[in-house]
Amino acid sequence: MTKQQRLRTLPKMDDLLQVIENQAGDLPRSLIKSVIQDELACYRQRLLTGAADRCDQEELLAGIRLELGRQSQPHLRGVINATGVILHTNLGRARLSDECQAMLAGVGCKYSNLEYDLADGSRGSRYQHVEDLLIRLTGAEAALVVNNNAAAVYLVLDSITKGREVVVSRGELVEIGGSFRVPNIMAASGCKLVEVGTTNKTHPADYEAAISEQTGALLKVHTSNYKIIGFTAEVEMRELAQIARKHQLPSIYDLGSGLMVDLTPYGIPGETTVAQCVSQGADLVCFSGDKLLGGPQAGIIVGKSAYITAMKKNHLLRALRIDKLTLTALEATLRQYLDPAKAVQSIPTLRMIAEPAAAVRDKAERLADLLARTGCNCSVVKSAACVGGGSLPAVELESYAVAVHLEELSPNRLESKLREHCVPIIARITDDCLQLDLRTVEPEEFADIVLCVKQIISDLRIEL
């Protein structure tokens, strides 16, 4: 057949539109038309290149339906995290608590008193919804919140050190995700970085020697996404704060991870809490809302009221300000910390960290039993989970996973099919085996996992 003869086998646009519209329910006509045009163009190219001899109309319709189904789904969707990484940055970091979900439904989706004082009917401040809570929980004089911790550090430096030098240890020049680096943030905020010490050792005398008339602040950065071990030394916050006070300089602690409760009872000692940073004399402490705090993405600043007041007057604050949905979730998360013991059980991040390995194993055995009933070959194996999200890099959590085997599918193909499910399941491949780590899977998600595996097995039987 010639090219023209092959092209004549393509159905007309209007005919395809009529068939699809009768099946597509209430999908927008513009979307249907656009998808048909794209699929026709692809098939036309196949015919022109000789990749197909004629148009298979059923194949074309199937492709249109598949693409319509894909495009009609929300792009941002909920997934099941079966990786064992609790604060998985690519999966949205902290899973929000039930209390957060309830407040988001009850407040975040309606009109609210975001910037309205209900007591006297005047304009209020959006920051007041969480400032008092943060003061109570950390012992700081004042607090402020912005959209993430990089923005928090940027606002602090721009407000109180712009045009001046900021002294920081060379071993604390952190790079976070997406290649964002502390030195770059400092440069963007208009201050000059002064490095002291070496990669592995920094002493009090190093800070003392670097202080001059141009010094604007002393900065400590918590290395929350890596650890330097061996022949090391660092200046603790308490001592750094003393040096800063001696020279009448502000001391800033970029804590990053935002831990609010002591994790020692759960086998993780030595991690500094926000309240400890404040008690050690830091004038300002910055940390994230969606890491160990277990809330939404936010940058939180606590510290001396004079510095917080200066930041509230900075015009940058409007560009960095937090929105009503984030404030709603953040307030709900912070309120749970009023009872620390309850917070460990009700905030998913803390609950997953603190969950005993035996309880994780029980979950794995229950899921394995459910999957076995679908005809799936699976087993419970020991695993190693982690906190992730640039937090507790040296901590490995004992965990258990369900190893899933389907003879007809390679581990990579099985992983892909789980990921393509209507409720995407994000698993990992370890030792050439697909594994579902149960430390990050909730029991209420078992039904979706079982349904997905059952559908994969059913599809395989049809194909065979």
Secondary structure as GFF3:
##gff-version 3
##sequence-region A 1 464
A	DSSP	alpha_helix	3	7	.	.	.	ID=ss1
A	DSSP	alpha_helix	13	23	.	.	.	ID=ss2
A	DSSP	alpha_helix	29	49	.	.	.	ID=ss3
A	DSSP	alpha_helix	57	72	.	.	.	ID=ss4
A	DSSP	beta_strand	80	81	.	.	.	ID=ss5
A	DSSP	three_ten_helix	89	91	.	.	.	ID=ss6
A	DSSP	alpha_helix	98	103	.	.	.	ID=ss7
A	DSSP	pi_helix	104	108	.	.	.	ID=ss8
A	DSSP	alpha_helix	128	138	.	.	.	ID=ss9
A	DSSP	beta_strand	142	146	.	.	.	ID=ss10
A	DSSP	alpha_helix	149	160	.	.	.	ID=ss11
A	DSSP	beta_strand	165	169	.	.	.	ID=ss12
A	DSSP	three_ten_helix	170	172	.	.	.	ID=ss13
A	DSSP	beta_strand	175	176	.	.	.	ID=ss14
A	DSSP	three_ten_helix	177	179	.	.	.	ID=ss15
A	DSSP	beta_strand	180	181	.	.	.	ID=ss16
A	DSSP	alpha_helix	182	188	.	.	.	ID=ss17
A	DSSP	beta_strand	192	196	.	.	.	ID=ss18
A	DSSP	alpha_helix	204	210	.	.	.	ID=ss19
A	DSSP	beta_strand	215	221	.	.	.	ID=ss20
A	DSSP	alpha_helix	237	246	.	.	.	ID=ss21
A	DSSP	beta_strand	251	256	.	.	.	ID=ss22
A	DSSP	three_ten_helix	264	266	.	.	.	ID=ss23
A	DSSP	alpha_helix	274	279	.	.	.	ID=ss24
A	DSSP	beta_strand	284	288	.	.	.	ID=ss25
A	DSSP	beta_strand	299	303	.	.	.	ID=ss26
A	DSSP	alpha_helix	305	312	.	.	.	ID=ss27
A	DSSP	alpha_helix	316	320	.	.	.	ID=ss28
A	DSSP	alpha_helix	324	336	.	.	.	ID=ss29
A	DSSP	alpha_helix	340	346	.	.	.	ID=ss30
A	DSSP	alpha_helix	348	354	.	.	.	ID=ss31
A	DSSP	alpha_helix	357	372	.	.	.	ID=ss32
A	DSSP	beta_strand	377	385	.	.	.	ID=ss33
A	DSSP	beta_strand	397	405	.	.	.	ID=ss34
A	DSSP	alpha_helix	411	419	.	.	.	ID=ss35
A	DSSP	beta_strand	425	426	.	.	.	ID=ss36
A	DSSP	beta_strand	428	430	.	.	.	ID=ss37
A	DSSP	beta_strand	433	437	.	.	.	ID=ss38
A	DSSP	three_ten_helix	438	440	.	.	.	ID=ss39
A	DSSP	three_ten_helix	443	445	.	.	.	ID=ss40
A	DSSP	alpha_helix	446	463	.	.	.	ID=ss41
###
